[in-house]
Amino acid sequence: REPERPPLRMRRHRTTARGFIFLAVTIGLVAGTAAADAAKGPPPEHIIFPVVGKVAYIDDFGAPRGNGRHQGNDLVAPKRSAAVAAENGKVKYWTTSGAAGCMLYLYGDSGTTYYYIHLNNDLTLRNDNRGKCVKGVAYTVSTGAKVQGGQQIAYVGDSGDANGGMSHLHFEIHPNGGRAVSPYPGLQKAHKLLF
């Protein structure tokens, strides 16, 4: 004999209650995530300028490039110039992009993600392309390292589709890990290190 089923009205009540609980949990998770993102907020008011030493740059964010628009600013500097952390955070290497060459992400404590692109891949000051995207050639810290603002994290170069051109750091700013915004205003106000 089959067990008795509860009356239809009771089953609907249980289903409705489960639905409300599910909805409340979902709203709580979404609200928690939104609150965490809001707590991270915009990029810091003042970042550390990402290259130490002689550098030249213009506001080239949004300029036509290849099949799209330029998503950062190019900071022209001598090969192997020090690239430093724009703020406290954690670094992660990205080594498999033909266009970007050797690059890394800096996940800032503010929630902002910074892209450091076209890092060094040469073993000499010439364009020899004999190096790899590894610590000591492109990077000065290990992937996953926690770093302080102003700490050297990489070397400026011409890897990827910048190969053979002027060495420079292509620098991008992504607030809360989202879409790129112009780095230029932040670079104009950034703290520049002397060494």
N, C-alpha and C positions, 0 to 999 in steps of 0.2 A: 504494500500500500504506500502511496506517495505521501510525503509530509504535507501538512496543510500549509497553504500560502496565506500570508497576511492579506487582509482585505485590500482592494485596489487603492483606496484612499490613503492607507498607511504607507504603501509602497511609493506613492507619489510624494508624500511628505518626506520620506527618507531621501529620495532622489533630489528633491528640491533643497533639502538641507545640505546634501553633499555638494550640490551646485554652488550654494552660497559659500560654503567653506572653501571650495576650489577657487572661486572668484576672489575671496578675501585674501587667500594665500598669494594668488597671482598679482593682485594689486599691491600687496605688501612687498613682493619681490621687485616689481617694477619701481615702486616708490623708493625702495632701498637703493636700487641701482642708480636711479635718477639723483637721489640725495648724495650718493658717493661721487657721481660725476660732477654735480654742482659744487661739492666741497673742493674738488680739484681746481675748478675754475679756469680762467684764462691764463696765458703765459705770464711769467713774472713781469713786473713793471720794468725791471732792469736785469738783463741777462749779461753773462760774460761774453765778450766778443770772441767768436770761435777760432780765430787765428791770431797767433802772436807774431809781432814783427811787421815788416813792411807789407801793406796790402792795398789793393785798389778794387773798388766795386762801384756799381751804379744800381739804380732801381730797375732791374731787368725782370722782375716778377711779372708773369703774364705775357711776356714777349713771345712771338711765334717761334716755335722750335720744331722742326720735323713735322710730325703728325699732330702736334698739340701745342699747348702753351707752357712756358717755362714756369715751373712750380716753386722756384727758389730764387736766391741771389747767388751769383758767381763771385767768389772772393779770390781775386788773382793774387798769388803770392809765390815766392820762390819754392821750388821743389824741396820737399822734406821740411817745410816750415811746420811748427807745432800747431796742431789742431787740438783745441782744449774744450772741455765740457762747458756748455752754456749755463748749466745749473747742476746742482746735485742730482744724481740719478743712477741708473744702471745701463750698461752698454750691451749691445748684442750685435755680433758681426753679421753681415750679409755678404756672401762671397761668390754668388753664382749669377750675377746679372751682367750680361754682355754690354749693356748700355751704361750702367752705373759703375761697372768695374768693382773695385774694392770699396765697400761702404759699410757704415754702421749706423745703428739706431741708438740714440740716447733717450731713454725713457725717463724724463725729468720727474722729480718728486712732486712738481706742481700738477702733473697729469699731462703735460705737453710732451710730444714726441718730436725729436729733432733728427733730421737725416743729414749725414755727412757722406757726400758722394764724390767719386773720382779720387780716392785716396791713393797714396803711392804704391806702385808695383815694380819699381826699378831698384836694382842693387847699386847703381852708381847715380851720379847727378845727370847722366845722359839718359835718353829714352831707350833703355835696353830691354824693358819688359821681361827681365829674367827673374824677378821676384814673384812672390805669390801673395795672396791676401791672407797674411799671417802676422802674428805678433812679431815685432822687430823690423818688419818691412812696411806694412800698412798701418798697423796698430801698435800702441804702446802698453795696452792693458789687455787682459784676457776677456774673452766673451763671457758675459754674465757678471762682470766686476761691478761693484758699487764704487762710484767715483764722486769726487767733490767738484763743485763749480770751479773752473780755472785749471783743473788737473789735466795734464796732457793725456789725450786718449788716442791720437792718430797722427799721421803725417800727410800733409798736402801733396797731391800728385797729379797725374794725368791718365789714370786708368779708365777703362771702358771706352766709350765713344769719344772721350777727350784725348785719346792716345795721340801723342805727337804734337798736340796743341799746347797752349800756355797752361802751365800747371795752375790749378785753382781748386778751391773747395766749393762745390755746389752745396749750399746750405738751405735746408727747408725747415719750416716750423708748422707743426700740426697740433693745434690746441685740442686737448682731450683725445688725441689720437685720430682726430677727424680730418677734414679737408685741409689742404695747405692754405696758409695765409701769407701775405707778404712779410718777409723777414725784415725788410728795409727799415720801417719805423723802429723796430727793436734794435737793429744794428746801429742806427744813428744814436740811440740812447745808451748803448751797451757800455759796460766797464771794460776798458782795454787794458790788458796786461802788458807790462814793459818787457818781461822776460819769463 
